[in-house]
Amino acid sequence: MTVSDIDRLHSQLSKLEDMFPGYLTEIVEGSIVMNPVRPFHGRTIQRLWNIVEEQLPAEWALVSDVAFPFDDANEFCPDLAVIPAEAEDENRSAYPADLIELVAEVVSPESIRRDYEVKPRRYASRGIANYLVLDPLQGHLVTMWNPGPDGYRGRDTLPYGRELTLDSPLGKLIIPTTHLPVDRKARDRD
């Protein structure tokens, strides 16, 4: 697939997204996937954004829900990604995946497999140093690091209420999880 093909496909996805407000659209494993956006999802992204933004060195910036084509079959729109501030200043709707230094996804009922299985393989294969999965359904944060061609070699799960200290190429980031939302209905179903 050429760059113009990717741009054309992304343009088509943008139109589709406009037709269905309240849904995030991605290409995952060759399929167009639409997820409804829920309040806990947005609130988790907002809180994480605030926590990370105040700790980032000036040469880095945050983006959310913009496209990152990985290959012909995968164009992800991470809930939160850290990229160089110089690139963010371009204000584009799509960026090369190789710009991402840290990425975070917030789990929704429809995205469990993608966030825990599919995306870690792609993110790690591009050498993204740190991947965070924030899971309001389970009330925990999963941190993955040490990327390799088949996925991340390191993984820890931290229940909400504790503080994550992340040693990353961006420097030390401290992420308190006490005030992250937990979907009590999801926990009651277990």
N, C-alpha and C positions, 0 to 999 in steps of 0.2 A: 504494500500500500504506500503510495507516495504522500508527500506532505500535503499536496492539494487535495488528495482523496480524504486524508484525515481531517483537513479543514472543512471539506464539504460535509463529511459525516457529522463532525461536531456541530456544524451549522444546522444540520437536520435535527440533531438532538436538542439544540437550543430551542428550535421551533416547537418540538414535541413538548419540551418542558414548559414552554409558554402556554400550551394548550391545556396543561394539567397543573395549575398552580397548587403549591403545597406538596409537590412530589420532587424528589431528587432523581435525576436520570443519569445512568452510567452505562457503559458497555462492559460487561463482565463475561469472560469466557465466550465471546462472540454473540452474546444475547443482550438486547436492550433491557435494562432493569430499571424499574421505577419504584421508589420507596416513598411512602407517605412520611412527612416530617411531623413529629409529635413534639409537644411542649418540652418534655424531659430531654429530648434530643437537642433541641435548640438551647435550652438552659445549660446543659452540660457543655456544649461547645462554647457558649458565652463565658462561662466560668473558667474553663480551661484557657481560653484566649486571654482573659484578664490576668490569670496567673502566669502564663508563659511570657506574654508581651512585656511585662514589667521587668523580666529577668534577661531578656534577649540583648546581646550586644547590638549596637546601632547598625551594623552591616547586615543584619538579618531582619526578616519581616514575616508576618503571618498572612496566610491566605486561607480561604474556606470555600468549599464547593465550586472551585474552578477546575477545569479539566486538565488531566495529565495523561496523555496517551503513552501507554507502555509498549504496546505492540498492536498488531492488526486486530486482535481479539479482546483487548482490554484498554479501556479509557476510564480511569477512576477520577472521581471528584471527592478527594478526601475531606473529611469534616474539618480538619485542621492540618496545615502543612507549613513548615518553616522553609523559606527559600531566601536567596540573597535579596536584600532590599533593593538593589539596583534592578533586578528583574521584576520585582513587585511594582516598582515605579512605572513600568511599561503598561500596567493596567490592562492586561490581556485576559481573554476568556479561556485560554489554554497555554500551558507552559510545558517544556520538556521535563520528563520525569527525573532526569539526572540532576535537576536543580534542588530536589528535596533533600533536606538534611535530617529532619525529624517529621514524622507523620503520626496523626492520631485519628482513630475512627470511633464513633459512638454506636454501640450495638442497638439495633431495633429488632423486633420479633422477626422481621423479614430478612435481616442481614446477618444473622448469626454465622452461617456457614461461610459467607463471603469474608466477613471481618476476621474470623478465626482461622480459616483454612486457605482461601484463595488469595486474598490480598497479602498475607505475610510472605508467601512464596514470591510474588511479583516485587514487593517492596524490597525484600532481601536480595533478590537477583540484581537489582539496580544499585545495591550497596548503600541503601538508606540505613544510616547507623542505628536509629532508634524508632521503634514502632510501639505506640500506645493504643490499647483497646480499652475504652471506658465502657463499662457494662452496667447501665442502670437496671437491667433485668435481674442481674445477679448481685449487684451492689459491690462490684470489685473492679479493679484496674489491673490489666495485664500489661507488663512491659516486656518487650522483646528487643534483643540486641545481638551483636556479633553476626552480621549478615553473611550468608553464603549462597551458593548457586541454587540450593534446594530449600532455603528457608533460614530462619534465625536459629542459631545454636544455643542462645541463652533466652530463658523465659522465667518470669516470676509473676505470681498472682498476689495482689495486695488488696485485702478487704477495705472498702470505703471506711473512713474514720482514721486511717493511718496516713503517714506522710511518705511520699516517694522522693528519694534523692537520686536524681538521674545524672550520672557523669556522662556527658556527651561531648562531641566535638564543638558544640555551642558553648561549652562551659558547664558548670554545675547548675542544674535546675532543680528547684524544690517545689514539689507539687502536693499540696495538702488536699486530701480527698474528703474531709469531714463534711463539707457543704455541697457535695455533688448529689444530685437527685437520685433517688431509688424508686423504681416502680413497684410499689407495695402489692399491686394486683398481680404482677408477674411472679413475685415471690410467693404469694398465697396459693398460686396454681400448682406449685411444685409438690 
